[in-house]
Amino acid sequence: MWAVLWKDLLIEWRSRDRVLAMGVFALLVVVIFHFAAPAGPAAGGEATREHLPGLLWVAYVFAAILGLNRAFALELENEALSGLALAPGERGWIYLGKAAASLVLLVAVQALAALAFALAFDLDLVPVLLPFSGIALLGALGLASIGTLFSAVAVRTSYREVMLPLLLLPLLVPVLLGAVRATHGLLAEGTVPADALRLLAVTDAVFLIVSFLGFEYVLDE
C-alpha cells in the first residue's frame, strides 16, 4: 500500500497533470456557477445561497471523476497493471494505495474549490472550518473509495471517460445526500445533522470494505 501510494504521489509531484487538471476544472465550474447564479440580493441571492452546498459538491464530484479517470492510466503503459497483479500479497492493499493517492489529490482540489466558492459567493467559512473540513474529508473518502474501484473496471474499456461516470454516479447518491445535507446544515444553522454524518460514515465504510474485497476480481478481469 505504501509503495503504491508513494509511487503515485511522486509521479504526480513530478508531472502535476492530474491535480492541475482537477483544480482548473473545479475553478471553471465555480466561475460558471458564479455567473449563472449571482449572489447579489437583487438576483435572488438568498435562494441561491440555499443551493450553494449542492453546487459545491457538484464541482467536487466532476473534478473527482476527471482525476479518477487517470488513476490507472499509467499502469496501462508497459503492462504495469499486470505487474501489479503479479505482486505478492493481498491485492486489496494495492487498491488502498491507489485510493489513498486519489484521496490526497481530491482533498487538495477540495480546498482550492472551497476557497474559490467562498470568494465568489461571499461565504465566511472560517468559523466552521473544522467541521466543514471533516465533512469534505468524509465525502472525499466516499468518492475516492468507490471511484478507484470503478476506475480499475473502466480503464481497459474503449470509452473509459464515459464508462466511469455511468458506473460511478448512481452509486454516489448516498455520499452526495449525506455530504450536501451536512454542508447545508453547517452553513445554514451552524450545526451538522447527525443522520447526515451517519449516512456518510456508513457509506464510506461499506464502499471501502466492498472495494477492498472486490479489487482482486477486478484486477483478474
C-alpha positions as CSV (number, residue, x, y, z in Angstrom):
1,M,0.0,0.0,0.0
2,W,2.7,2.5,1.0
3,A,4.8,1.7,-2.1
4,V,1.8,2.3,-4.4
5,L,0.8,5.5,-2.6
6,W,4.4,6.8,-2.7
7,K,4.8,5.9,-6.3
8,D,1.5,7.7,-7.3
9,L,2.2,10.8,-5.3
10,L,5.8,11.0,-6.5
11,I,4.8,10.7,-10.2
12,E,2.1,13.4,-9.6
13,W,4.5,15.7,-7.9
14,R,6.8,15.4,-10.9
15,S,4.1,15.9,-13.6
16,R,1.2,17.6,-11.7
17,D,-1.1,16.7,-14.6
18,R,-4.0,15.2,-12.6
19,V,-4.1,17.8,-9.8
20,L,-3.7,20.7,-12.2
21,A,-6.5,19.4,-14.5
22,M,-8.8,18.8,-11.5
23,G,-8.0,22.2,-10.0
24,V,-8.6,24.1,-13.2
25,F,-11.8,22.2,-13.9
26,A,-13.1,22.9,-10.4
27,L,-12.3,26.6,-10.7
28,L,-14.0,26.8,-14.1
29,V,-17.1,25.2,-12.6
30,V,-17.1,27.8,-9.8
31,V,-16.8,30.6,-12.3
32,I,-19.7,29.2,-14.3
33,F,-21.9,28.8,-11.2
34,H,-21.0,32.4,-10.2
35,F,-22.2,33.9,-13.4
36,A,-25.2,31.5,-13.8
37,A,-26.4,32.1,-10.2
38,P,-25.1,35.5,-9.0
39,A,-25.2,36.0,-5.2
40,G,-26.5,39.6,-5.2
41,P,-29.8,40.3,-3.4
42,A,-31.4,41.7,-6.5
43,A,-30.9,38.4,-8.3
44,G,-32.4,36.2,-5.6
45,G,-29.2,35.8,-3.7
46,E,-30.8,34.2,-0.6
47,A,-32.4,31.5,-2.7
48,T,-29.1,30.9,-4.5
49,R,-27.2,30.6,-1.2
50,E,-29.6,27.8,-0.2
51,H,-28.3,25.8,-3.2
52,L,-24.6,26.5,-2.6
53,P,-23.8,23.2,-0.8
54,G,-25.2,21.3,-3.8
55,L,-23.3,23.4,-6.3
56,L,-20.1,23.0,-4.3
57,W,-20.4,19.2,-4.3
58,V,-21.2,19.2,-8.0
59,A,-17.8,20.8,-8.5
60,Y,-16.2,18.3,-6.2
61,V,-17.7,15.3,-8.0
62,F,-16.9,16.5,-11.5
63,A,-13.3,17.2,-10.5
64,A,-13.0,13.8,-8.8
65,I,-14.3,12.0,-11.9
66,L,-11.8,13.8,-14.0
67,G,-8.9,12.7,-11.8
68,L,-10.2,9.2,-11.2
69,N,-10.3,8.6,-15.0
70,R,-6.5,9.0,-14.9
71,A,-5.9,6.9,-11.7
72,F,-4.9,3.8,-13.6
73,A,-3.7,5.4,-16.9
74,L,0.0,5.0,-16.0
75,E,-0.5,1.3,-15.3
76,L,-1.6,0.7,-18.9
77,E,1.9,1.5,-20.2
78,N,4.3,-1.4,-20.5
79,E,1.7,-3.8,-18.9
80,A,2.3,-2.3,-15.5
81,L,-1.2,-3.3,-14.4
82,S,-0.2,-6.9,-15.0
83,G,2.9,-6.3,-12.9
84,L,0.7,-5.1,-10.0
85,A,-1.5,-8.2,-10.4
86,L,1.6,-10.4,-10.1
87,A,2.8,-8.7,-6.9
88,P,2.8,-11.0,-3.9
89,G,0.3,-10.3,-1.1
90,E,-3.3,-9.2,-0.8
91,R,-4.4,-7.2,-3.8
92,G,-6.7,-5.1,-1.7
93,W,-3.6,-3.3,-0.4
94,I,-2.8,-2.2,-4.0
95,Y,-6.3,-0.8,-4.1
96,L,-5.9,1.1,-0.8
97,G,-2.7,2.7,-2.1
98,K,-4.4,3.9,-5.2
99,A,-7.4,5.1,-3.3
100,A,-5.2,6.9,-0.8
101,A,-3.4,8.7,-3.6
102,S,-6.6,9.8,-5.2
103,L,-7.9,11.0,-1.8
104,V,-4.9,13.2,-1.2
105,L,-5.3,14.8,-4.6
106,L,-9.0,15.3,-4.2
107,V,-8.6,16.9,-0.7
108,A,-6.2,19.4,-2.2
109,V,-8.6,20.2,-5.0
110,Q,-11.5,20.5,-2.5
111,A,-9.6,23.1,-0.5
112,L,-8.9,25.1,-3.6
113,A,-12.6,24.9,-4.8
114,A,-13.9,25.8,-1.3
115,L,-11.7,28.9,-1.3
116,A,-12.9,29.9,-4.7
117,F,-16.6,29.3,-3.6
118,A,-16.1,31.4,-0.5
119,L,-14.7,34.3,-2.6
120,A,-17.2,34.0,-5.4
121,F,-20.3,33.8,-3.2
122,D,-19.2,35.8,-0.2
123,L,-19.1,32.8,2.2
124,D,-17.3,33.0,5.5
125,L,-16.0,29.5,6.1
126,V,-13.5,30.4,8.8
127,P,-15.9,29.9,11.8
128,V,-17.0,26.5,10.5
129,L,-13.6,25.5,9.0
130,L,-13.0,22.4,11.2
131,P,-16.4,20.7,10.8
132,F,-16.5,21.7,7.1
133,S,-13.1,20.1,6.6
134,G,-14.4,16.9,8.3
135,I,-17.5,16.8,6.0
136,A,-15.3,17.4,3.0
137,L,-12.9,14.6,4.1
138,L,-15.7,12.1,4.6
139,G,-17.2,12.9,1.2
140,A,-13.8,12.7,-0.5
141,L,-13.3,9.3,1.1
142,G,-16.5,8.0,-0.4
143,L,-15.6,9.5,-3.8
144,A,-12.1,8.0,-3.8
145,S,-13.0,4.6,-2.4
146,I,-15.7,3.6,-4.9
147,G,-14.2,5.7,-7.7
148,T,-10.9,3.9,-7.5
149,L,-12.6,0.5,-7.9
150,F,-14.6,1.6,-10.9
151,S,-11.6,3.4,-12.4
152,A,-9.9,0.0,-12.5
153,V,-13.0,-1.5,-14.0
154,A,-13.2,1.1,-16.8
155,V,-9.5,1.6,-17.5
156,R,-9.4,-1.2,-20.2
157,T,-12.7,-0.3,-21.9
158,S,-12.7,1.6,-25.1
159,Y,-14.7,4.6,-23.7
160,R,-13.4,4.8,-20.2
161,E,-14.0,8.6,-20.0
162,V,-17.7,7.9,-20.5
163,M,-17.9,4.5,-18.7
164,L,-16.6,5.7,-15.4
165,P,-19.3,8.4,-14.8
166,L,-22.0,5.9,-15.9
167,L,-20.9,3.4,-13.4
168,L,-20.0,5.7,-10.6
169,L,-22.6,8.4,-10.5
170,P,-25.6,6.2,-9.5
171,L,-23.6,4.8,-6.5
172,L,-22.6,8.2,-5.3
173,V,-26.2,9.2,-4.4
174,P,-25.8,8.3,-0.7
175,V,-22.5,10.1,-0.5
176,L,-23.9,13.2,-2.1
177,L,-27.1,13.1,0.0
178,G,-25.1,12.9,3.2
179,A,-22.5,15.5,2.2
180,V,-24.9,18.1,0.8
181,R,-27.3,17.7,3.9
182,A,-24.4,18.0,6.3
183,T,-22.9,21.0,4.5
184,H,-26.3,22.7,4.2
185,G,-26.9,22.3,7.9
186,L,-23.5,23.6,8.8
187,L,-23.7,26.7,6.6
188,A,-27.4,27.5,7.3
189,E,-27.7,26.6,11.0
190,G,-24.1,26.2,12.3
191,T,-24.7,22.5,13.2
192,V,-24.1,19.3,11.4
193,P,-27.1,16.9,11.3
194,A,-26.2,13.6,12.9
195,D,-28.1,11.5,10.5
196,A,-26.2,13.0,7.5
197,L,-22.9,12.2,9.2
198,R,-24.0,8.6,9.9
199,L,-25.0,8.2,6.3
200,L,-21.6,9.4,5.2
201,A,-19.7,7.2,7.6
202,V,-21.7,4.1,6.9
203,T,-21.5,4.6,3.1
204,D,-17.7,5.2,3.3
205,A,-17.2,2.0,5.4
206,V,-19.3,-0.1,3.0
207,F,-17.6,1.2,-0.1
208,L,-14.1,0.6,1.4
209,I,-14.9,-2.9,2.5
210,V,-16.6,-4.0,-0.7
211,S,-13.9,-2.4,-2.8
212,F,-11.0,-3.9,-0.8
213,L,-12.5,-7.4,-1.2
214,G,-13.6,-7.0,-4.8
215,F,-10.5,-5.5,-6.2
216,E,-8.8,-8.9,-6.6
217,Y,-11.5,-10.0,-9.0
218,V,-11.5,-6.6,-10.8
219,L,-7.7,-6.9,-11.3
220,D,-8.1,-10.5,-12.6
221,E,-10.6,-9.5,-15.2
